[in-house]
Amino acid sequence: MNIAVVGTGYVGLVAGTCFADSGNDVICVDKDSAKIEALKNGKIPIYEPGLTEMVKRNIEKGRLKVSQDLDMAVRESEIIFSAVGTPPGEDGSADLSAVYTVAEAIGKAMDGYRIIVNKSTVPVGTADQVYECISRSTEHPFDIVSNPEFLKEGAALDDFLKPERVVLGTTSEKAAEIMKDLYAPFVRTGAAVLVMDNRSAEMCKYASNSMLAARISFMNEIANICDRVGADVHFVRQAMGLDSRIGRRFLFPGVGYGGSCFPKDVQALAATAREYGYTPRIIDSIEAVNNDQKKNLFKIIKEHFEGALSGKTIAVWGLAFKPQTDDMREAPSIVVIKKLLKSGAKIKAYDPVAKETAYEIFGDSIEYYDNEYDVLENADALTLITEWNEFRNPDFDKMGKLLKNKLIFDGRNQYELEEMKEKGFTYYCIGRPVVK
């Protein structure tokens, strides 16, 4: 099939590349000339394992093209995906200005029947607004499909190529059948393709992400209670996860969630509820607990040093909001580091891929290192914020020799309490007893 994808951000570039890799002819469109030139030269604006190689391969094969020419892309494609950004406004609602701008441009460029697919995460009712917007710009027939993405940063290619489900929102049987054909190569192992109305499809993304965020915030609240009553959240989490009604996933307490999806989607769902006259009490609490949890690790550090953080050197492992990405949006590390800096501490930080992204936020206010051990030398403590694989089984003996004090603040509960005790570390984590 001939496909256009408007927007070469995280969602658009992954979707367009995966469609091309399955044999389709894809044109990825972006108004950013620097980004387009970089893509033509094989430079990818985001970090995602395996994506650079896949982009280069499909550009070389001629199946994937990149361009600033939206009109050309619309004329040469039968399906146009809109994957532009929908950042949150001050009230948490999604900013849809780019969605509507692209919709109008698509309508003006159309020269026949097209399927326009909303791939961006958009509030319920957006498909109706996009339909009206395009209708004002064209007399040609078209169908709108709501096709939310469910990609995890760091595992996006696998998620797209082997989806657990594909959601298609449309009232058009013709559009539904064409979209099923497009996704057929990805669901050969039996993954469900769900066809429903547009509003239900739009709601699926917000409901799914808010539920996952709720599990994280719930476990963080349980961990905070464990701290106060003397229980160990590690055992509590294990017992809960063995209940088939609950399951094991997303039950890990820590320093809170971040990224571009959970915070934005929880806020947008709450804003939508209010728009329709409903007060979303649970959804509001998800966000409130998460915001507080990002501050919790700093409180633990501050209490250990009895408030005397001025002049202390704190080593930080992990800056990105999660492993396998350089994304710093809403990252818990931002909250922790800024509070430490405000308290007079000096920060030495290491992250496998997020150094450049972090520099855009912190500038020269912190020191950046290219090795996880170099960052420890003469530091008063180590703070682990992002659970990269290389931090899971480090050389504790080496760490103990490099640090001034054998002191670890672990925001991701990576290490066993008994091992920390045997190695002679003072070890703080989330919802578990302190090792001293």
N, C-alpha and C positions, 0 to 999 in steps of 0.2 A: 504494500500500500504506500501511497504518498502522504507523508505526514509533516506538519509544521508544529514546532513547539516554540511558543513565545515566552521568553524568559530563560536565561541560562544560569540561573541560580541552582541551588542544591537539587530541588525537585525537577526542574526542567532539564538540566543537563543529564541527570541520571536517567530520567524517563526517555529522553530523545536518544541517548546512546544505547540503551537497552533495546529500544524498538529497532534501531538501525542494526544492532548485533543479531537480531532475529530475522534479518533479510529485507526490512522495509527501507524505503528511501526517505530520509529525514532531513529537514532543514531546521536548525535551531536558530532562532532570531533573538537579537538583543539590541537595544538602542545604544549600549555602551560600546563605542568603537574600540577602546583599549582592550576590553574583554574579548571582543570578536577577533582582533588581531592576535591576541595571546593564544586563543583557542586554535586558530589556524596554524600557529607555530607549535602546537602540542603542549602549551602551558595551561594547566588547569587551575582555575581560581579558588578551588576548594580542595581540602584533603579528604579523600575517600579511598580506602584500599582497593586497588584494582581498576579504578576509574580512568586514570591517566592512560594506561595501556589499552583499555577498551576504546577510548576516544581516538587515540592515534591509529589503532587498527582500522576502525570504521571510516575515518577520514581518508586513510590511504586506499581503502577499498572503494571509496566514492559513494558509500551508502550514507555517510553523515556529512552534511555541509553546515557551515555557520555563516550568518549574514545579518546585516542591519536592515535589509530590504523586506519589510513586512508585507508590502503589496505583492511582491513577487512570490513570496512564500505562500500566501493565501491562494494566489492564482494556480500555483503548481501542486496544491495539496487538496486532498478530499476530506481529511480530518485535521482540525487545528486545535492544539492543546494550549490553553492559557495557563501559564505557570509563573505568573508574576507575583511579587511580594504583597502581602497583606499585613503590614506591621500594625501593632496595637496603637490606638490613640490614647489620649490622656485618661479617658474613662474606661479603657480596656477594650473598647469595641474595635473591630478590624477596619483599617483604612482601605477602602475599596477603590480609591481613585484610579490606581493603575489598572485594575480589572475593567473598569468602565471605559477608560481611555483605549485599551486594547480592543475591547468589544466594538466600540465605534469604528476603529480603524479597520477591523476585520470586515464589518458590514460594508464599508465603503469600497473595500478591495474585492469583494466577492463578485464572481461572474457566473455563478451557477450554484447548485445545491452543495451545501457544506454541513459537516457535523462540527460543532464548536463544543469543546470539552473543557469544563472548568476543572483543572487539576489543582489549582491553589486551594488552600484551606479557607473557606468562605462561610459566612453566617447563613443560617437557614433563610431562604427566600431570595438568595443572590441570583440563582438561575432565572427566576422570574424577571428580575431587574435586568440581567444581561440580555434576556430575550427581547425585552422592550427596547433596550438600547440599540441592539442590532437591527430590530425591525424599523427603527426610525432612519437607519442608514442604508437600507437595501430593499429591493423588491424581490430578490431571489429567495427561493425556499431554503430553509435550514432547520436543523434540530439542535437543541441544547442537551448535553449530557453532563451530569455531575459525577465525577470519577475521583473521589478523594484518594490521596496517597497514604500509605501506612509504612513509610520507610524509617528505619532506625539509622541514624548517623553512625558510621563505622561498619554497618552491615547492609548498606543500601542496595548494593548490586544483588546480593542473595535475596533480599526481601522483594525486589522487583522481579527477578528472574524466577523465583520460587515463592510466590505469594501464598499466604494462608487463605486469603479470599480476595476477590475483586468485586468492588461495589460499583454498580452502574445505575445512575438515576436518570430516568427518561420516560416519557410517555409515548415515544415513537418506537414501534416494533422494528422499523427499518434501521434506525440508528442502533438499537439494541443488538440486532443481528450482526451489523458491521463491526461493532465494538467487540462482540464475542469472538468474531473471526480474528480480530487484531490481537486479542489476549490469548487465543487458543494455544500458541506455543508455550505459554507460561503456566498453563493449568492442566497439562497432560497427565499429571499424577493424581488428579482428582480434586484439586482445590476448587472451592465453590465460587461460582460467578453469580452474584445476587443482583437481580434487576428489580428496581423499585422506583417510586416516584422521586423527583428531584429533592424535595424537602427532607425526606427520610435519609437519602444518601448524604446530604449536607450535614445532617445531624449525626450520622454515624461517626464521622471523624472526631467531632467535638466530644461526643459521648465516650468514645473509646479512649482518647487521650486523657480526659478528665477522670475516668475510672482508674487508669494506671497511675495518674498523679495522686489520686485519692489513696491508693494502696501504699504509696511511698509516704505520704503525709501521715497516714494512720500508723504505719510502723515506726515512724519517727516519734510520734506521740507515745506509742507503747514503750519505746526505748527511753524516753524522758521519764515515764512513770517508773520503769525498771530502775533507773538511776536512783530514784527517791525511795523506793521500797526495798532495795537490795536484791532485786532479781537480775537474772542474766538474759538479755534479749536474744542471745544466740540460741539458747535452749527453747525459749518461747517461740521464736521464728521457726525452728525445726518442727516443733510439735504442731504449730498452725499449718505449716506447709504440707504435712502428711494427711491433713483432712482434704479429701477429694473435692469437697465443696469449695475449698479455698484455693488450694494449689500452692506451689512453691515460688512462683515468679513474682517479682516486684515486692518482695517482703524483706528487703535489705535496708536497715536503717542507716543513716549517714548524715551528711551535711546539707541535704536537700537536693531537689532536682533543679536543672537549669536548661539551657538550650533554646532553640527557636520555636519549639512546638508546645511542650507542656505549659509553660507560663502563659504564652500567648493564647492558647486554646482554652485554658481554664478561664482566663479573663474575658475572652470573647463570648464564651457560653454564658457566663454570669451577666454580661452586658445584654446579650440577647434576651435572657430571661426577664431582666428588668424592663427591657423595651416592651415586652408583652405583659407587663404588670405582675410578674412573679418574683418574689424574693428568694434567691437560690442559697439557702442557708448552708447546706453541706458544701456546695461548690465554693462559696466564700471562705469557708473554714479551711478548705484544701490549700488555698493560696496563703491564708494567714499563717497556718502552721508552717508552711514551707519558708515563708519569709523569716519567721522566727528561728527556724532550724539553721538557716545560713549563718546566724549570729551565734549559735550555740557553741561551736568549736572555739571561737574567739573567747567566749566567756570562760571556757575550761582552761585555756592558756593563761588568761588574765588571772584567774583564781589561783593557779599553780604558782605564779610569780608574785602573788599577793599585790597585784596591780602595778608592780615595778617593772614595766616593760621597756622603759626608756633606756636605750643603749644596748638592749639585748639583740642578738643576731638570730633570726629564725630562718632555718632552711625549709623550703617548700618543695614537695614532690607533687607535681601535677597542677596544671593551670586550666586546661580545657574543661568544659562542663562534664565530659565523660571521655572514656578511652576511645581510641581509634578515630579521633577527629581533632581539628585545630579550632573548633568553634568555641568562642568565649562568651557567646550571648547568654546573659543571665547566669553565668558560671558562679557557683558558690565561692570559688577562689577570690573573686573580685571583692566580695563582702568581707571575707576573712582578712585578706591582705590590706585592704584600705583601713580597716579598724586597727590592725597591727601598726601600720604606718602612722596613723593618727595618734597612737599611744607612744610613739617614739622608737619603735623597734626598727631594726634594719632587716631587709628581706633579701635572701638569696634564693633564686627559684630555678627549677629545672622541669621542663616538659618535653617529651620526645618530639612533638611537632608544633606546639602552639606558641613558640617563642615570638615569632613575628606578630601574630595576632595579639599576644599579650602586650607587646611593646606599644601597640596602638592605644592601649588602655592605660598602662602604667608609665610609659616613657622611661626616663632614666631614674625614676623614683625607686626602682628595685634593680638588683643585679641578676643577670641571666647567665646560666651555665649550660654547657653542652654535654655534661656527664653527671649522672645521678650521685656519684660519690664526691666529685669535686665540690659540689654545693654544700656538703656537710662539714668541710674543714673549718674548725674553730667556731662552729655554730653552737648556740646555747641549747637548741632543740631542733628536732625535725617535725614538721607538720605535713602529714600525707592528706591530700585533698582529692586527687583523682586516681582511681585504682587501675593504672596501666599495668599490663602483665609483667613488665620488667621490675615492678615494685613488689610482686607477690612473694618472691623467694630470694631476698637480697642477702649479701654477706654481712651478717649482723656483727661478726667479730671486727670486720673492717670498719663498719659504721661506728662501733663503740670507740675505736681508736681515733677516728676523725672528729667526732663530736666532742665539744667541751664537757657535756653532760650526756650520759646515756638516757636520753629523754625523748620520747616519741608521743606526739599527739596524732592519733589516727582517726581521721574523719570517715573512714570507709571500713573499719573493723577487719583489716586484712590479716592480722597475725593472731596466733594462739596465745592465750594468757600464760599457759604453763611455759611455753618456749621463751616468752619475754622475761618471765621470772628467772628461768634458768640462765639466760644470757645477762642478767643483771640490769635490765632496763626498767626505768620508770615508764609505765605505759598507760596512756589514757585512750579510751575509745568511746563509742556511743552506746549507751544502754548496758554496759558491762562493768564489772568491778574494776577498780583501778589497781594496777600492779605496781608495787613499790618495793 
